[in-house]
Amino acid sequence: MFSNISLEADFTGLVDILNKENEGIAKGELIFSSAQGIYLDIEIQDRNKFQDIKISILKCRHNNQTYTLSGCEIWNCRIYASLLIQGDINDLMFNGIEVVLSGVSEWFNSDNYFEYKERNIIRKIETKEINVEVKSKKKNFNLSSRYGFKTESKKSVAKINEFVSFLF
């Protein structure tokens, strides 16, 4: 079962780094967020296992959840990944992908604004939407957009994160 990974919230977790047979070979700390990207810090005693090797795909496990890191590069005993998949890539079967691109939300939501009335924040939303079918010689696919938001409150501070995602 796969679920959505949200880069709106930071994730830090201790993981077992797995080999091709899904056996633990090392330990590390998996970190991903919109501000820091995706990387895996290898524990000091396991660092020699990753020197002078090239890794394109790496799997790790945190609390019975497998993560697959793709496009991996090792710099100073830290593994950076360009893509993170929640789940085992060997079990991966999907029919779509949802992508959030930085900066697009501001453009899509440029006509929207906030109002403050009687201790309430009101968001006036007029979302621009895309819903098209793209045809090619080999295959057709749908492209659509989705408006979303996430709120956080701490004491007297409210934080609203808006995003526009594209579904392929």
Residue, then its C-alpha position, 0 to 999 in steps of 0.5 A: m500500500f502506497s500513500n502520499i509523501s508530503l514535503e510540506a512537513d519535515f521528516t526525520g527518522l532512523v532507518d535500516i539501509l537495505n540490500k537487494e534481498n531487503e536485509g539490513i546492511a547499515k543504519g542511518e537517518l533519512i531526512f526529507s523536506s521542501a527546504q532541505g531536499i532528500y538525503l540519508d546520513i550514514e551512521i559513523q560505524d557504517r560509513n566505510k561500506f559506502q565509500d567508492i561505490k555508485i548507487s542509483i537506487l537505495k532502499c531503507r526501512h523506517n517502522n515497517q515502511t520502506y522508502t526507495l531513493s533514486g538518483c543517489e549520489i554520495w558526498n562526504c558520507r551523506i547520500y543525496a537522492s533526487l527522487l523519493i518513493q514511499g514503498d518498495i520499487n520492486d512492488l511498485m505499480f501505479n497509474g499516475i503521479e502527482v507533482v508539486l512545483s515551487g512557484v507555480s502556486e503563486w502564479f495559479n493563485s495570483d487573484n486570490y486574497f485573504e480577508y480578516k473579519e471578526r477574528n476570522i481569516i477568510r481566503k477568497i479562492e478562484t482557482k485556475e484549473i487544468n484538465v486536459e487529455v494529451k494525445s501522442k502516437k504511443k499513448n494518451f494521458n490526462l493532465s489535471s491540476r489540484y488546489g490544496f492547502k495545509t494549516e498549522s497553528k502554534k499559540s497565536v501564530a497560524k501558518i497556511n501553506e498553499f499548493v497547486s499540484f499536477l496529476f499525470 
